[in-house]
Amino acid sequence: MSKESNKDLAQLVIIVLAMGAAALFLSRWLSSRENSAAQEYVDALDDNSIERDNLNMGVVVKDLLSKIKKLEREKTVIGSKENNLAALDMAKKSIVLLKNESSLLPIKKNGQKITLIGHLANDNNSPLGNWRGAGESNSAVTVLEGLENYGKNSITYKKGVDLYYGETNFHNRVKLNHTDKTGFKEAKLAAKSADIVVMVLGEEGFQSGEGRSRTELGLPGLQQELLEEVYKINKNIVLVLMNGRPLNLTWADENIPAILETWHLGTQSGNAIAQVLYGDYNPSGKLTMSFPRNVGQVPLYYNYKKTGRPGASSAEVTKSTYADVENSPLYPFGYGLSYTSFSYSDFSLSSKEITRDDTIIASVKITNTGKVKGKEVVQMYIRDHYGSLARPVKELKGFELLELNPGETKEVSFEIDNSKLLYYTANDRWESENGKFSVFIGGDSDVKENKSFDLIN
């Protein structure tokens, strides 16, 4: 770029600055020229080849060019195809299938009349969640957009009800709607003639995070009422949940045939959800927290310590149980279904005794007993029966992700050595203690079958 061109650019920038649209103008001006020309100008500023009387304006233009280069970097690096594909991959892997009665999912790709309902189904901001950092607001793919990428089904969208009012942000409480049912009638009418109703319900992204605890864990606002009203019209409902914490889904679990937990998945949210709904991706996610039957069970976790009066029947008042609900979670830690099914067999331990210098092998065979390829997270838990301090009923000590074709069987083995038996004992140090240990291997923390070994000197 010549010095004359530099002067012309400087004069243009002065005019544009006066108009208050410098960044927009300069971005468009440069986009019509070779990027190398812009870089030559920056280089000219760096080596002082621009005349002194143009220096101040040169600094301004250099700053603007720097900002434009950052915007370009957002497109070519941060927002690159490779990074978007990675975001999509992570989003799909995070989805957890909680229920799929009568194999309602995946949805057929053509000839279906689908009614999509829910404020969150067409919200491109909420999926970014609370901890979005410098993420650009309203930049997520919505579920509606994701489903519309599959063009052979008829999609009818109805909001159903406002979940919240106004703009949401990090610093202020989300203003929820508790009274206005405008939209119920339209949603129910649209659901009546649908083959499948997809309802996207849950929490707005800024309802999660620090300072946002809740004392009630149902669907916020009027969403539960909307769900029950639509269910009266059409029972073929796929409930897609967007939330940042375990919710009370007892009614949905008893009534809704298919439930998908999708959390706040980020920019590729709608594409990820659509690909799972249509079966282009077989869900394999597992829960990292237990889901309660009601809020009275919270805190609820799989690795609790055994009570002095264990029991499962609420009819026995001498047992450590609730009077109105069973102790177990609705969905346990590690839980998650697939569009296929898996069976576990030939569980074994290589030895019934181990010293602190030994290693034993826990093995099990997993078979894909369904009709499609799928992934299973095989989980190993260990229980220490006797300790100088009370020990959890089981602790996750290993896991492995398997992908199996229909009918295929693979063996998974876990090594157990002294490091997996250590804990902070009554002696105020990390150590293992002699005694009985049980090993559990299965698809979630509720696994019952186990094998035992003894730790000896």
C-alpha positions as CSV (number, residue, x, y, z in Angstrom):
1,M,0.0,0.0,0.0
2,S,1.4,3.4,-1.1
3,K,1.7,6.5,1.2
4,E,-1.0,8.2,-0.9
5,S,-3.3,5.3,-0.2
6,N,-2.4,5.6,3.5
7,K,-3.4,9.3,3.4
8,D,-6.7,8.4,1.6
9,L,-7.4,5.8,4.2
10,A,-6.7,8.3,7.1
11,Q,-9.0,10.9,5.6
12,L,-11.8,8.3,5.2
13,V,-11.3,7.2,8.8
14,I,-11.6,10.8,10.0
15,I,-14.9,11.2,8.2
16,V,-16.2,7.8,9.4
17,L,-15.2,8.6,13.0
18,A,-17.2,11.8,12.8
19,M,-20.2,9.7,11.7
20,G,-19.7,7.3,14.7
21,A,-19.5,4.2,12.5
22,A,-15.7,3.6,12.2
23,A,-15.6,-0.1,12.9
24,L,-18.4,-1.0,10.6
25,F,-17.2,1.2,7.7
26,L,-13.5,0.2,8.0
27,S,-14.5,-3.5,8.2
28,R,-16.5,-3.2,5.0
29,W,-13.8,-1.1,3.3
30,L,-11.1,-3.6,4.1
31,S,-13.3,-6.6,3.2
32,S,-13.3,-5.3,-0.4
33,R,-9.5,-5.4,-0.5
34,E,-6.8,-8.0,-0.1
35,N,-6.0,-8.8,3.5
36,S,-2.3,-8.4,2.6
37,A,-2.9,-4.7,1.9
38,A,-4.2,-4.2,5.4
39,Q,-1.3,-6.0,6.8
40,E,1.1,-3.8,4.7
41,Y,-0.4,-0.8,6.3
42,V,0.1,-2.1,9.8
43,D,3.7,-3.0,8.9
44,A,4.2,0.6,7.6
45,L,3.1,1.9,11.0
46,D,5.4,-0.4,12.8
47,D,8.5,0.6,10.8
48,N,7.7,4.4,10.9
49,S,7.5,4.7,7.1
50,I,4.3,6.8,7.4
51,E,4.9,10.5,7.6
52,R,5.0,12.0,11.1
53,D,1.9,14.3,10.5
54,N,-0.1,11.2,9.9
55,L,1.1,9.3,12.9
56,N,-1.7,10.0,15.3
57,M,-4.3,9.0,12.8
58,G,-2.2,6.0,11.9
59,V,-2.3,4.9,15.5
60,V,-6.1,5.2,15.4
61,V,-6.3,3.2,12.2
62,K,-3.9,0.6,13.6
63,D,-6.1,0.1,16.6
64,L,-9.1,-0.3,14.3
65,L,-7.3,-2.7,12.1
66,S,-6.3,-4.7,15.2
67,K,-9.9,-4.9,16.3
68,I,-10.9,-6.0,12.8
69,K,-8.2,-8.7,12.9
70,K,-9.7,-9.9,16.2
71,L,-13.1,-10.1,14.6
72,E,-11.5,-12.1,11.7
73,R,-9.9,-14.4,14.3
74,E,-13.2,-15.0,15.9
75,K,-14.5,-16.3,12.5
76,T,-11.4,-18.2,11.3
77,V,-10.1,-19.5,14.6
78,I,-12.6,-19.3,17.6
79,G,-15.6,-19.8,15.4
80,S,-13.9,-22.1,12.8
81,K,-15.6,-25.1,11.3
82,E,-13.3,-27.3,13.3
83,N,-14.2,-25.7,16.6
84,N,-17.9,-25.7,15.9
85,L,-17.7,-29.4,15.1
86,A,-15.9,-29.9,18.4
87,A,-18.6,-28.0,20.2
88,L,-21.2,-30.1,18.5
89,D,-19.4,-33.3,19.4
90,M,-19.2,-32.3,23.1
91,A,-22.8,-31.3,23.2
92,K,-24.0,-34.6,21.7
93,K,-21.9,-36.6,24.2
94,S,-23.4,-34.6,27.1
95,I,-27.0,-35.6,26.4
96,V,-28.5,-38.2,28.7
97,L,-31.5,-40.3,27.7
98,L,-33.6,-40.8,30.8
99,K,-36.5,-42.7,29.4
100,N,-37.6,-44.2,26.1
101,E,-40.8,-46.2,26.5
102,S,-41.9,-48.2,23.5
103,S,-38.9,-46.9,21.6
104,L,-40.6,-43.6,20.8
105,L,-37.2,-42.3,20.0
106,P,-35.5,-41.9,17.6
107,I,-38.1,-39.9,15.5
108,K,-38.7,-41.1,11.9
109,K,-37.1,-38.7,9.4
110,N,-40.0,-38.3,7.0
111,G,-43.8,-38.3,7.0
112,Q,-44.2,-37.1,10.6
113,K,-46.2,-34.2,11.8
114,I,-44.3,-32.8,14.8
115,T,-45.5,-30.1,17.1
116,L,-42.7,-28.4,19.0
117,I,-43.7,-26.6,22.2
118,G,-41.8,-24.5,24.7
119,H,-40.3,-21.0,25.2
120,L,-36.9,-22.6,25.3
121,A,-37.4,-24.4,22.0
122,N,-36.8,-21.2,20.1
123,D,-34.5,-19.4,22.6
124,N,-30.9,-18.9,21.2
125,N,-29.6,-17.3,24.4
126,S,-30.5,-19.7,27.2
127,P,-28.5,-22.7,25.9
128,L,-25.3,-20.7,26.5
129,G,-26.0,-21.1,30.2
130,N,-24.7,-18.8,33.0
131,W,-20.9,-19.5,32.8
132,R,-20.6,-18.3,29.2
133,G,-17.6,-16.0,29.8
134,A,-17.1,-13.8,26.7
135,G,-19.6,-15.8,24.7
136,E,-21.8,-13.8,22.4
137,S,-25.4,-13.5,23.5
138,N,-28.1,-15.1,21.3
139,S,-25.6,-17.1,19.4
140,A,-26.8,-20.6,20.1
141,V,-28.6,-22.8,17.5
142,T,-32.2,-23.3,18.7
143,V,-34.0,-26.7,18.9
144,L,-36.4,-25.3,16.3
145,E,-33.5,-24.5,13.9
146,G,-32.0,-27.9,14.5
147,L,-35.2,-29.7,13.7
148,E,-35.8,-27.6,10.6
149,N,-32.5,-28.9,9.2
150,Y,-34.4,-32.2,8.7
151,G,-36.7,-31.0,6.0
152,K,-38.9,-34.1,5.4
153,N,-41.1,-33.7,8.5
154,S,-43.7,-31.1,9.1
155,I,-42.7,-28.9,12.1
156,T,-45.3,-26.7,13.8
157,Y,-43.9,-24.5,16.6
158,K,-45.9,-23.0,19.5
159,K,-44.4,-21.3,22.5
160,G,-47.1,-22.5,24.8
161,V,-46.3,-20.2,27.6
162,D,-43.7,-17.5,28.5
163,L,-41.2,-19.0,30.9
164,Y,-39.7,-15.6,31.7
165,Y,-40.1,-11.9,30.9
166,G,-37.7,-9.4,29.5
167,E,-33.9,-9.7,29.0
168,T,-31.9,-12.0,31.2
169,N,-28.3,-11.4,32.5
170,F,-25.7,-12.5,35.0
171,H,-26.5,-9.9,37.7
172,N,-30.3,-10.0,38.0
173,R,-32.8,-12.6,38.9
174,V,-34.8,-14.1,36.0
175,K,-38.3,-12.8,36.1
176,L,-40.5,-15.9,35.8
177,N,-44.1,-16.1,34.6
178,H,-46.5,-17.5,37.2
179,T,-49.8,-16.2,36.0
180,D,-50.1,-15.7,32.3
181,K,-51.3,-18.8,30.4
182,T,-51.6,-17.1,27.1
183,G,-50.6,-19.7,24.5
184,F,-51.9,-22.8,26.3
185,K,-54.9,-23.1,23.9
186,E,-52.8,-22.7,20.8
187,A,-50.3,-25.3,22.0
188,K,-53.0,-27.8,22.8
189,L,-54.7,-27.3,19.5
190,A,-51.4,-27.9,17.6
191,A,-50.6,-31.0,19.7
192,K,-54.0,-32.6,18.9
193,S,-53.2,-33.5,15.3
194,A,-49.4,-34.2,15.8
195,D,-47.8,-37.6,15.4
196,I,-45.2,-36.6,18.0
197,V,-45.1,-33.6,20.4
198,V,-41.6,-32.4,21.4
199,M,-41.8,-30.2,24.5
200,V,-38.6,-28.3,25.4
201,L,-38.9,-27.3,29.1
202,G,-36.6,-26.4,32.0
203,E,-34.7,-23.5,33.3
204,E,-33.5,-20.4,31.6
205,G,-29.7,-20.3,31.4
206,F,-29.3,-17.6,34.0
207,Q,-31.3,-19.6,36.6
208,S,-28.2,-21.7,37.3
209,G,-24.9,-20.7,38.9
210,E,-23.8,-19.1,42.1
211,G,-26.4,-17.3,44.1
212,R,-29.2,-19.1,42.2
213,S,-30.2,-21.9,44.5
214,R,-33.8,-23.0,44.6
215,T,-36.0,-24.5,47.4
216,E,-38.3,-26.2,44.9
217,L,-37.0,-28.4,42.1
218,G,-40.0,-28.7,39.7
219,L,-40.2,-27.2,36.3
220,P,-40.2,-23.4,36.8
221,G,-43.2,-21.1,36.2
222,L,-46.2,-22.7,34.5
223,Q,-44.3,-25.3,32.5
224,Q,-45.5,-28.3,34.6
225,E,-49.1,-27.3,34.1
226,L,-48.5,-26.8,30.4
227,L,-47.0,-30.3,30.2
228,E,-49.9,-31.9,31.9
229,E,-52.5,-30.1,29.8
230,V,-50.8,-31.1,26.5
231,Y,-50.5,-34.7,27.8
232,K,-54.3,-34.8,28.1
233,I,-54.5,-34.1,24.4
234,N,-51.6,-36.2,23.0
235,K,-49.6,-38.7,25.0
236,N,-46.9,-39.2,22.4
237,I,-44.6,-36.6,24.1
238,V,-40.8,-36.3,24.0
239,L,-39.8,-34.1,26.9
240,V,-36.5,-32.3,26.2
241,L,-35.1,-30.8,29.4
242,M,-32.8,-27.8,29.5
243,N,-31.6,-27.2,33.1
244,G,-28.5,-26.7,35.1
245,R,-29.3,-28.9,38.1
246,P,-31.3,-32.2,38.8
247,L,-35.0,-31.5,38.8
248,N,-38.0,-33.3,40.3
249,L,-39.3,-35.3,37.3
250,T,-41.5,-37.7,39.2
251,W,-44.7,-36.9,37.3
252,A,-42.9,-36.9,34.0
253,D,-41.2,-40.2,34.7
254,E,-44.6,-41.8,35.5
255,N,-46.4,-40.4,32.5
256,I,-44.2,-39.1,29.6
257,P,-42.9,-41.9,27.4
258,A,-39.5,-40.3,26.4
259,I,-37.3,-37.9,28.4
260,L,-34.0,-36.4,27.2
261,E,-31.8,-34.4,29.5
262,T,-29.8,-31.9,27.5
263,W,-28.6,-29.4,30.1
264,H,-27.3,-26.1,28.7
265,L,-25.2,-27.3,25.7
266,G,-23.8,-24.1,24.3
267,T,-23.7,-22.8,20.7
268,Q,-24.4,-26.1,18.9
269,S,-27.3,-27.0,21.3
270,G,-30.1,-27.2,18.7
271,N,-28.1,-29.2,16.2
272,A,-26.9,-31.7,18.9
273,I,-30.5,-32.2,20.2
274,A,-31.9,-32.7,16.7
275,Q,-29.3,-35.2,15.8
276,V,-30.1,-37.2,18.9
277,L,-33.8,-36.9,18.5
278,Y,-33.5,-38.2,14.9
279,G,-31.0,-41.0,15.7
280,D,-28.1,-39.6,13.8
281,Y,-26.3,-39.8,17.2
282,N,-27.1,-42.6,19.7
283,P,-27.0,-41.0,23.2
284,S,-24.4,-42.4,25.6
285,G,-24.2,-39.7,28.3
286,K,-24.4,-40.6,32.0
287,L,-25.7,-38.6,34.9
288,T,-23.0,-36.9,37.1
289,M,-25.6,-36.3,39.9
290,S,-28.5,-38.3,41.2
291,F,-32.0,-37.0,40.5
292,P,-34.3,-36.9,43.5
293,R,-37.9,-38.1,43.8
294,N,-38.7,-34.8,45.6
295,V,-36.7,-31.9,47.1
296,G,-37.0,-33.5,50.6
297,Q,-34.4,-36.1,49.6
298,V,-31.7,-33.5,48.9
299,P,-28.8,-33.7,49.5
300,L,-28.8,-37.0,47.6
301,Y,-25.7,-38.9,46.5
302,Y,-24.8,-42.5,45.6
303,N,-21.7,-42.7,47.9
304,Y,-23.6,-42.2,51.2
305,K,-22.4,-43.9,54.4
306,K,-24.3,-46.9,55.7
307,T,-26.8,-46.1,58.5
308,G,-27.1,-48.2,61.6
309,R,-30.6,-49.2,60.6
310,P,-30.6,-49.9,56.9
311,G,-33.8,-50.9,55.2
312,A,-35.7,-50.4,52.0
313,S,-39.3,-50.7,53.2
314,S,-41.0,-47.5,54.4
315,A,-43.6,-49.7,56.2
316,E,-41.0,-50.5,58.9
317,V,-40.7,-47.6,61.3
318,T,-37.5,-49.0,62.8
319,K,-35.7,-48.7,59.5
320,S,-33.9,-45.6,58.3
321,T,-36.5,-44.8,55.6
322,Y,-38.9,-42.0,54.6
323,A,-42.6,-42.4,55.5
324,D,-43.8,-41.1,52.1
325,V,-41.2,-42.0,49.5
326,E,-38.5,-44.6,49.0
327,N,-34.9,-43.7,49.8
328,S,-33.5,-44.3,46.3
329,P,-33.1,-41.6,43.7
330,L,-35.4,-41.3,40.7
331,Y,-32.4,-41.6,38.4
332,P,-29.1,-42.6,40.1
333,F,-25.6,-41.3,39.5
334,G,-24.1,-42.8,36.4
335,Y,-27.5,-43.5,34.8
336,G,-28.2,-43.1,31.1
337,L,-29.9,-45.1,28.4
338,S,-29.2,-45.7,24.8
339,Y,-31.2,-46.5,21.6
340,T,-29.7,-50.0,22.0
341,S,-29.4,-52.2,25.1
342,F,-26.5,-53.9,26.9
343,S,-26.1,-57.0,29.0
344,Y,-23.3,-57.8,31.5
345,S,-22.0,-61.3,32.0
346,D,-19.1,-63.4,33.3
347,F,-18.1,-61.0,36.1
348,S,-15.0,-62.3,37.8
349,L,-12.0,-61.4,40.1
350,S,-8.6,-62.9,39.4
351,S,-8.1,-63.5,43.1
352,K,-10.0,-63.4,46.4
353,E,-7.0,-62.0,48.4
354,I,-4.6,-59.1,47.8
355,T,-1.7,-57.7,49.6
356,R,-0.6,-54.0,49.4
357,D,2.0,-55.0,46.8
358,D,-0.4,-57.0,44.6
359,T,-2.8,-56.3,41.8
360,I,-6.0,-58.1,41.0
361,I,-8.1,-57.9,37.9
362,A,-11.9,-57.4,37.8
363,S,-13.3,-58.5,34.4
364,V,-16.8,-58.5,32.8
365,K,-18.2,-59.1,29.4
366,I,-20.6,-56.6,27.8
367,T,-22.8,-57.5,24.9
368,N,-24.8,-55.2,22.6
369,T,-28.2,-56.9,22.7
370,G,-30.0,-54.3,20.6
371,K,-30.3,-53.6,16.9
372,V,-28.1,-50.5,16.5
373,K,-24.5,-49.6,17.3
374,G,-24.1,-47.9,20.6
375,K,-21.7,-46.8,23.4
376,E,-21.7,-47.9,27.0
377,V,-19.8,-46.4,29.9
378,V,-18.8,-49.4,32.0
379,Q,-18.4,-48.3,35.7
380,M,-16.6,-50.0,38.5
381,Y,-17.4,-49.3,42.2
382,I,-15.7,-50.5,45.3
383,R,-17.0,-50.9,48.8
384,D,-14.8,-51.0,51.9
385,H,-16.8,-53.0,54.5
386,Y,-14.8,-52.3,57.6
387,G,-12.8,-49.2,58.4
388,S,-11.6,-47.1,61.4
389,L,-14.1,-44.5,60.1
390,A,-17.5,-45.0,58.5
391,R,-17.1,-45.8,54.8
392,P,-19.4,-45.1,51.8
393,V,-21.6,-48.0,50.5
394,K,-19.7,-47.7,47.2
395,E,-17.3,-45.4,45.4
396,L,-16.6,-45.0,41.7
397,K,-13.0,-46.3,41.1
398,G,-12.9,-46.8,37.4
399,F,-14.8,-46.5,34.1
400,E,-14.4,-47.3,30.4
401,L,-16.2,-46.2,27.3
402,L,-17.1,-49.1,24.9
403,E,-18.6,-48.9,21.4
404,L,-20.3,-52.1,20.3
405,N,-22.0,-53.2,17.1
406,P,-25.3,-55.2,17.4
407,G,-24.6,-58.6,18.8
408,E,-20.9,-57.8,19.6
409,T,-19.3,-58.7,22.9
410,K,-16.2,-57.3,24.5
411,E,-14.4,-57.9,27.8
412,V,-13.5,-55.0,30.0
413,S,-10.9,-55.4,32.7
414,F,-10.0,-53.1,35.6
415,E,-6.8,-53.3,37.7
416,I,-7.3,-53.0,41.4
417,D,-4.2,-52.2,43.5
418,N,-3.6,-50.6,46.8
419,S,-4.0,-47.1,45.4
420,K,-7.7,-47.8,44.9
421,L,-8.2,-48.8,48.5
422,L,-6.7,-45.8,50.2
423,Y,-8.6,-43.2,52.3
424,Y,-8.0,-40.7,55.1
425,T,-8.3,-42.9,58.2
426,A,-8.7,-42.3,61.9
427,N,-4.9,-42.3,62.0
428,D,-4.9,-39.0,60.1
429,R,-3.2,-40.3,57.1
430,W,-3.9,-41.8,53.7
431,E,-3.8,-45.6,54.0
432,S,-5.6,-48.8,53.3
433,E,-6.9,-51.0,56.1
434,N,-7.1,-54.8,56.1
435,G,-10.5,-56.4,55.6
436,K,-13.3,-57.2,53.1
437,F,-13.9,-55.2,49.9
438,S,-16.7,-55.7,47.4
439,V,-16.4,-54.8,43.6
440,F,-19.4,-53.8,41.5
441,I,-19.4,-53.4,37.7
442,G,-22.4,-52.1,35.8
443,G,-24.0,-49.3,33.8
444,D,-24.8,-47.0,36.8
445,S,-24.3,-46.7,40.6
446,D,-27.4,-48.8,41.4
447,V,-25.6,-52.0,40.2
448,K,-26.2,-54.8,42.7
449,E,-24.1,-57.8,41.6
450,N,-20.7,-57.8,43.3
451,K,-17.7,-60.0,44.0
452,S,-15.5,-59.7,47.1
453,F,-11.9,-60.0,48.1
454,D,-9.8,-59.5,51.3
455,L,-6.9,-57.1,51.8
456,I,-4.3,-58.9,53.9
457,N,-0.7,-58.2,55.1
